[in-house]
Amino acid sequence: MGYDGVELAIRDPSLLDWDRLEGWIKTYKLKVPAIGTGQVYVVECKVSTSPSLNRGFWNAMNDLKIREAWIIAPVKDTYPLENGVRVAPLQKFIDFLESLKH
């Protein structure tokens, strides 16, 4: 595969086929240094003030069953783009992350 190890971000561990995962880890002799669970967010940075997203972005959102994505761009205010994707300045995204601590 070309990798020595993988970090896993698993939104819902109950949906994972653990035996199959263990098989891949053994087959490819991988190390798993970290497993994170919970909500997964996609973050993409753009330099445009009116960012657009390509088909690969939407395919990844669909394949990974991501519910929420943030597009960080040089914009003044946060606004929804579509399907759980919002565009925001960096500071608004940082504020959002800080709010998750409480």
Phi and psi in degrees as GROMACS dihedral restraints (atoms count N, CA, C in turn):
[ dihedral_restraints ]
;  ai    aj    ak    al  type     phi  dphi    fc
    3     4     5     6     1    93.5    20    10
    4     5     6     7     1     7.3    20    10
    6     7     8     9     1  -123.5    20    10
    7     8     9    10     1   148.1    20    10
    9    10    11    12     1   -91.4    20    10
   10    11    12    13     1   -25.8    20    10
   12    13    14    15     1  -161.4    20    10
   13    14    15    16     1   168.8    20    10
   15    16    17    18     1  -138.8    20    10
   16    17    18    19     1   144.4    20    10
   18    19    20    21     1  -102.2    20    10
   19    20    21    22     1   132.8    20    10
   21    22    23    24     1  -104.7    20    10
   22    23    24    25     1   132.5    20    10
   24    25    26    27     1  -117.1    20    10
   25    26    27    28     1   106.9    20    10
   27    28    29    30     1  -116.5    20    10
   28    29    30    31     1   113.8    20    10
   30    31    32    33     1   -66.3    20    10
   31    32    33    34     1   -45.5    20    10
   33    34    35    36     1  -133.4    20    10
   34    35    36    37     1    96.3    20    10
   36    37    38    39     1   -58.0    20    10
   37    38    39    40     1   -23.7    20    10
   39    40    41    42     1   -69.0    20    10
   40    41    42    43     1   -17.2    20    10
   42    43    44    45     1   -91.2    20    10
   43    44    45    46     1    -5.3    20    10
   45    46    47    48     1   -85.5    20    10
   46    47    48    49     1   137.3    20    10
   48    49    50    51     1   -85.4    20    10
   49    50    51    52     1    92.2    20    10
   51    52    53    54     1   -63.8    20    10
   52    53    54    55     1   -36.3    20    10
   54    55    56    57     1   -65.1    20    10
   55    56    57    58     1   -41.5    20    10
   57    58    59    60     1   -64.8    20    10
   58    59    60    61     1   -42.9    20    10
   60    61    62    63     1   -60.3    20    10
   61    62    63    64     1   -45.9    20    10
   63    64    65    66     1   -60.5    20    10
   64    65    66    67     1   -37.7    20    10
   66    67    68    69     1   -61.6    20    10
   67    68    69    70     1   -44.2    20    10
   69    70    71    72     1   -63.3    20    10
   70    71    72    73     1   -43.1    20    10
   72    73    74    75     1   -60.4    20    10
   73    74    75    76     1   -43.9    20    10
   75    76    77    78     1   -70.4    20    10
   76    77    78    79     1   -45.0    20    10
   78    79    80    81     1   -58.7    20    10
   79    80    81    82     1   -44.3    20    10
   81    82    83    84     1   -97.2    20    10
   82    83    84    85     1     5.9    20    10
   84    85    86    87     1    51.2    20    10
   85    86    87    88     1    50.5    20    10
   87    88    89    90     1   -94.6    20    10
   88    89    90    91     1   152.5    20    10
   90    91    92    93     1  -103.3    20    10
   91    92    93    94     1   145.1    20    10
   93    94    95    96     1  -117.3    20    10
   94    95    96    97     1    92.6    20    10
   96    97    98    99     1   -75.5    20    10
   97    98    99   100     1   -18.6    20    10
   99   100   101   102     1  -155.1    20    10
  100   101   102   103     1   141.8    20    10
  102   103   104   105     1  -129.2    20    10
  103   104   105   106     1   122.0    20    10
  105   106   107   108     1  -110.9    20    10
  106   107   108   109     1   143.0    20    10
  108   109   110   111     1  -125.5    20    10
  109   110   111   112     1   161.0    20    10
  111   112   113   114     1   113.8    20    10
  112   113   114   115     1  -167.2    20    10
  114   115   116   117     1   -61.1    20    10
  115   116   117   118     1   135.2    20    10
  117   118   119   120     1  -109.5    20    10
  118   119   120   121     1   134.7    20    10
  120   121   122   123     1  -117.6    20    10
  121   122   123   124     1   142.6    20    10
  123   124   125   126     1   -98.8    20    10
  124   125   126   127     1   135.2    20    10
  126   127   128   129     1  -129.4    20    10
  127   128   129   130     1   125.7    20    10
  129   130   131   132     1  -129.1    20    10
  130   131   132   133     1   137.7    20    10
  132   133   134   135     1  -104.1    20    10
  133   134   135   136     1   135.7    20    10
  135   136   137   138     1  -128.3    20    10
  136   137   138   139     1   153.6    20    10
  138   139   140   141     1   -97.9    20    10
  139   140   141   142     1   -10.4    20    10
  141   142   143   144     1   -83.2    20    10
  142   143   144   145     1   145.1    20    10
  144   145   146   147     1   -79.6    20    10
  145   146   147   148     1   -10.5    20    10
  147   148   149   150     1  -131.8    20    10
  148   149   150   151     1    75.2    20    10
  150   151   152   153     1   -67.8    20    10
  151   152   153   154     1   147.2    20    10
  153   154   155   156     1  -122.6    20    10
  154   155   156   157     1   155.3    20    10
  156   157   158   159     1  -119.1    20    10
  157   158   159   160     1   140.3    20    10
  159   160   161   162     1   -90.1    20    10
  160   161   162   163     1   175.0    20    10
  162   163   164   165     1   -60.5    20    10
  163   164   165   166     1   -35.5    20    10
  165   166   167   168     1   -60.0    20    10
  166   167   168   169     1   -38.8    20    10
  168   169   170   171     1   -60.5    20    10
  169   170   171   172     1   -49.3    20    10
  171   172   173   174     1   -67.2    20    10
  172   173   174   175     1   -36.6    20    10
  174   175   176   177     1   -62.5    20    10
  175   176   177   178     1   -44.0    20    10
  177   178   179   180     1   -62.9    20    10
  178   179   180   181     1   -43.3    20    10
  180   181   182   183     1   -57.4    20    10
  181   182   183   184     1   -44.8    20    10
  183   184   185   186     1   -69.7    20    10
  184   185   186   187     1   -48.9    20    10
  186   187   188   189     1   -61.8    20    10
  187   188   189   190     1   -39.3    20    10
  189   190   191   192     1   -89.8    20    10
  190   191   192   193     1    -1.4    20    10
  192   193   194   195     1    54.9    20    10
  193   194   195   196     1    44.6    20    10
  195   196   197   198     1   -79.2    20    10
  196   197   198   199     1   134.0    20    10
  198   199   200   201     1   -97.6    20    10
  199   200   201   202     1   -20.0    20    10
  201   202   203   204     1  -144.1    20    10
  202   203   204   205     1   136.0    20    10
  204   205   206   207     1  -138.5    20    10
  205   206   207   208     1   149.2    20    10
  207   208   209   210     1  -120.4    20    10
  208   209   210   211     1   130.3    20    10
  210   211   212   213     1  -107.2    20    10
  211   212   213   214     1   113.5    20    10
  213   214   215   216     1   -88.5    20    10
  214   215   216   217     1   124.2    20    10
  216   217   218   219     1  -147.1    20    10
  217   218   219   220     1   162.7    20    10
  219   220   221   222     1   -77.7    20    10
  220   221   222   223     1    65.4    20    10
  222   223   224   225     1  -113.1    20    10
  223   224   225   226     1   163.1    20    10
  225   226   227   228     1   -83.7    20    10
  226   227   228   229     1   -41.6    20    10
  228   229   230   231     1  -128.3    20    10
  229   230   231   232     1   160.2    20    10
  231   232   233   234     1   -79.7    20    10
  232   233   234   235     1   139.9    20    10
  234   235   236   237     1  -148.4    20    10
  235   236   237   238     1   150.2    20    10
  237   238   239   240     1   -74.8    20    10
  238   239   240   241     1   141.2    20    10
  240   241   242   243     1   -97.0    20    10
  241   242   243   244     1   -65.5    20    10
  243   244   245   246     1  -177.5    20    10
  244   245   246   247     1   156.7    20    10
  246   247   248   249     1    45.3    20    10
  247   248   249   250     1    51.9    20    10
  249   250   251   252     1    80.2    20    10
  250   251   252   253     1     8.7    20    10
  252   253   254   255     1  -104.3    20    10
  253   254   255   256     1   130.5    20    10
  255   256   257   258     1  -126.4    20    10
  256   257   258   259     1   148.0    20    10
  258   259   260   261     1  -101.9    20    10
  259   260   261   262     1   136.2    20    10
  261   262   263   264     1  -154.0    20    10
  262   263   264   265     1   154.5    20    10
  264   265   266   267     1   -71.6    20    10
  265   266   267   268     1   157.2    20    10
  267   268   269   270     1   -53.6    20    10
  268   269   270   271     1   -43.8    20    10
  270   271   272   273     1   -62.4    20    10
  271   272   273   274     1   -36.0    20    10
  273   274   275   276     1   -65.8    20    10
  274   275   276   277     1   -37.1    20    10
  276   277   278   279     1   -67.7    20    10
  277   278   279   280     1   -41.7    20    10
  279   280   281   282     1   -61.0    20    10
  280   281   282   283     1   -42.5    20    10
  282   283   284   285     1   -60.2    20    10
  283   284   285   286     1   -41.2    20    10
  285   286   287   288     1   -60.7    20    10
  286   287   288   289     1   -47.1    20    10
  288   289   290   291     1   -61.2    20    10
  289   290   291   292     1   -41.1    20    10
  291   292   293   294     1   -61.9    20    10
  292   293   294   295     1   -36.9    20    10
  294   295   296   297     1   -66.7    20    10
  295   296   297   298     1   -22.0    20    10
  297   298   299   300     1   -73.5    20    10
  298   299   300   301     1   -18.5    20    10
  300   301   302   303     1   -72.2    20    10
  301   302   303   304     1   -22.4    20    10
